[in-house]
């Protein structure tokens, strides 16, 4: 397998750790920051191929650092009841900021992927990546913008909004996983 294929394999597994939450008694077995550090390692291998990967790496470092406290403090569970306290509002704002940084990270990562797909003349993979990038940005921006408003709407509507946002985000994340695996397969020779 080429070094590019290995880098996309690491990216795939890093995303698995970031996207999936396996918890036992509120203890996360797959911490997000470890996933980001694996992705940072992969992006170091891809830096020479595109300046977009360098920008994605900087944002991955920021995300990796910012998710360390989340691991030790835990996450807010909005579905257990919505009580608009100051700490809840601050956690929602911080979560929205993290989401926006993550959107920028994925933007640069996928732009780098598009660039190398074009360099290696895999136009179908480049087009698929462009389409996913648009779907990802629209979906996650809508979710990130709407989430802070869940405190100001009736609880049943808030739960519905959170559920729809979570499902939409999950589908887009799975699509990104498949895309990283597609890049891995293309560069594995």
C-alpha positions, -999 to +999 in steps of 0.1 A: +000+000+000+013+035-009+020+061+018-011+080+005-033+049+010-019+044+045-027+080+053-063+076+042-065+044+062-054+063+093-079+091+085-107+065+082-098+050+116-094+084+132-129+094+120-142+062+135-130+073+169-143+108+164-178+099+151-186+069+173-193+071+210-191+039+230-198+047+267-199+025+298-212+044+329-206+077+311-170+067+304-161+071+267-141+041+255-132+059+222-122+095+231-125+120+203-091+136+209-073+103+201-092+101+168-081+137+160-045+129+168-046+099+144-060+122+118-033+147+125-007+120+119-024+111+086-025+148+075+012+151+082+017+124+056-005+142+031+008+178+037+031+177+007+002+169-017-020+200-009-020+231+011-056+223+021-043+193+041-020+217+061-050+239+069-070+208+079-042+197+101-041+230+120-079+227+126-076+190+136-050+201+162-074+227+176-102+202+177-080+176+193-071+200+221-106+213+226-121+178+229-098+168+257-118+187+284-150+172+270-137+138+277-132+145+314-162+167+319-187+148+299-213+161+275-246+177+281-276+154+275-303+177+263-328+149+259-330+145+297-348+178+301-342+213+289-335+238+317-320+270+303-293+276+329-262+297+323-240+266+322-263+249+297-263+279+274-225+281+276-222+244+268-245+249+238-225+279+226-192+260+230-207+230+212-218+253+183-183+268+180-168+233+180-192+224+152-182+254+131-145+245+135-153+210+125-171+222+094-141+242+084-118+212+091-139+189+069-140+217+042-102+218+040-098+180+042-123+174+014-108+203-007-074+185-003-090+153-014-106+169-044-072+184-054-053+150-052-082+132-070-078+157-098-040+153-098-044+116-102-071+121-128-099+103-109-127+127-119-155+106-106-140+105-071-134+143-073-170+149-083-183+126-055-162+145-030-174+179-042-211+167-039-205+154-004-187+186+006-218+206-003-242+182+014-220+182+045-216+219+048-254+226+043-264+199+067-240+207+095-244+245+092-282+241+096-277+218+126-251+241+142-272+272+137-304+256+150-291+239+181-287+270+203-324+277+198-336+245+213-339+262+247-364+286+234-389+263+218-413+237+233-396+206+246-413+182+222-403+203+192-368+206+206-365+168+210-377+164+174-352+190+161-323+174+180-333+139+168-336+150+131-303+169+134-286+139+149-298+115+122-288+140+094-254+144+110-249+107+114-258+100+077-233+126+065-206+113+088-211+078+075-208+091+039-175+107+049-163+074+063-172+057+030-154+085+011-122+081+031-123+044+024-128+051-013-097+072-013-078+045+006-088+019-020-078+042-049-044+048-034-037+014-020-019+001-051 
